[in-house]
Amino acid sequence: MNSSLNELEQAFQAKIDAEQKIEPKDWMPAKYRQNLVRQVSQHGHSEVIGMQPEGNWITRAPSLRRKAVLLAKVQDEAGHGLYLYSATETLGTPRADLIEALQTGKAKYASIFNYPTQTWGDIGAIGWLVDGAAICNQVSLQRTSYGPYARSMIRICKEESFHQRQGYQIMVELAKGTPEQKQMAQDSLNRFYWPALMMFGPHDSKSAHSAQSMKWKIKRETNDDLRQKFIDQTVPQIEFLGLEHPDKELVWNEERGHYDSGEIDWEEFNSVINGNGHCNRQRISHHVAAHEEGLWVREAQHAYNVKMKARRASTAA
Ligand code: FAQ
């Protein structure tokens, strides 16, 4: 390796080891940049595509209050997507390229959003379990080494914790309601529990990016460690609801101080992340249609920017 490149890389790693943030104009290895663009943009895509399953229930929410709350939550997810796209753009990749990668299947988004929302209970389960899993992950990402990503996580986590509470509140109401409502809550828990565990990604031994991402402190905790945290925190929440745990192999392990759990269906996980889940095609075609319909807004914004730039240039002259 070229010695000056070697020195730059060593200085970069030393900065990371000293817990200093990497900022957009700092030197960084090409692979660090590439890995961040991959993870942060996929995170942004997850927030944006994640609006669809919940958006499906805005017109059918059971009360005006629930409708307003859900509408606000879905808007928050759009905002999260925008912070994350902005963070990715600071690494030099234009937004249009990110969108193209999403729409052509080159970039992934969280597998969970390819499951349909069939009942109102699913909206409770998403807020509780999906936002809950997202928070577990994102709290640790507040300490990620790339400054713009870390800062976006701080704000996003604050909003996600409201989301998680609104979801759990829906579940509490259903679980304490009529037998039919309680059954609806149980059914949603059964369908969303395992896909929520899949959000943490493959086991550490099978994770392609973890080792390097941990060294660069892009990721601060491994997939399995974060998943374990989520499994442990969810047990008392299920007990409080008076629902049955979907994992029949779950057992407390005194020695480890954690719950041991059953195995995820990795075949299902791989099938969903490779485009063959229930809703993959629908999610992308909906995104493409919305993007095309919004073209006039982007064109109007561009025309306005050009006009303002020309006006500023003429007043400066
Ligand atoms: N789904 O080597 P690893 C939310 C892919 S936000 C789809 O372990 P890595 C808010 C992975 O990308 C939820 N793909 O990868 C909300 C890679 O593929 P690639 C999103 C997955 O990056 C709530 C390959 O498998 N959160 O929910 C999944 O080190 C409610 C190999 O895996 C984030 O994105 C999966 N579950 O670890 C919104 C957090 N798992 O790129 C609306 C930030 C793995 O080589 C409503 N991201 N893959 O083609 C991360 O922490 C990491 O990227 C992981 C994966 C942990 C997701």
Residues whose N, C-alpha, C, O or C-beta is under 5 A from the ligand:
A	BS01	FAQ	R38 Q39 Q42 H43 S46 E47 G50 M51 E77 K108 Y109 A110 S111 V130 D131 A134 N137 M198 M199 F200 G201 P202 S207 A208 H209 S210 I273
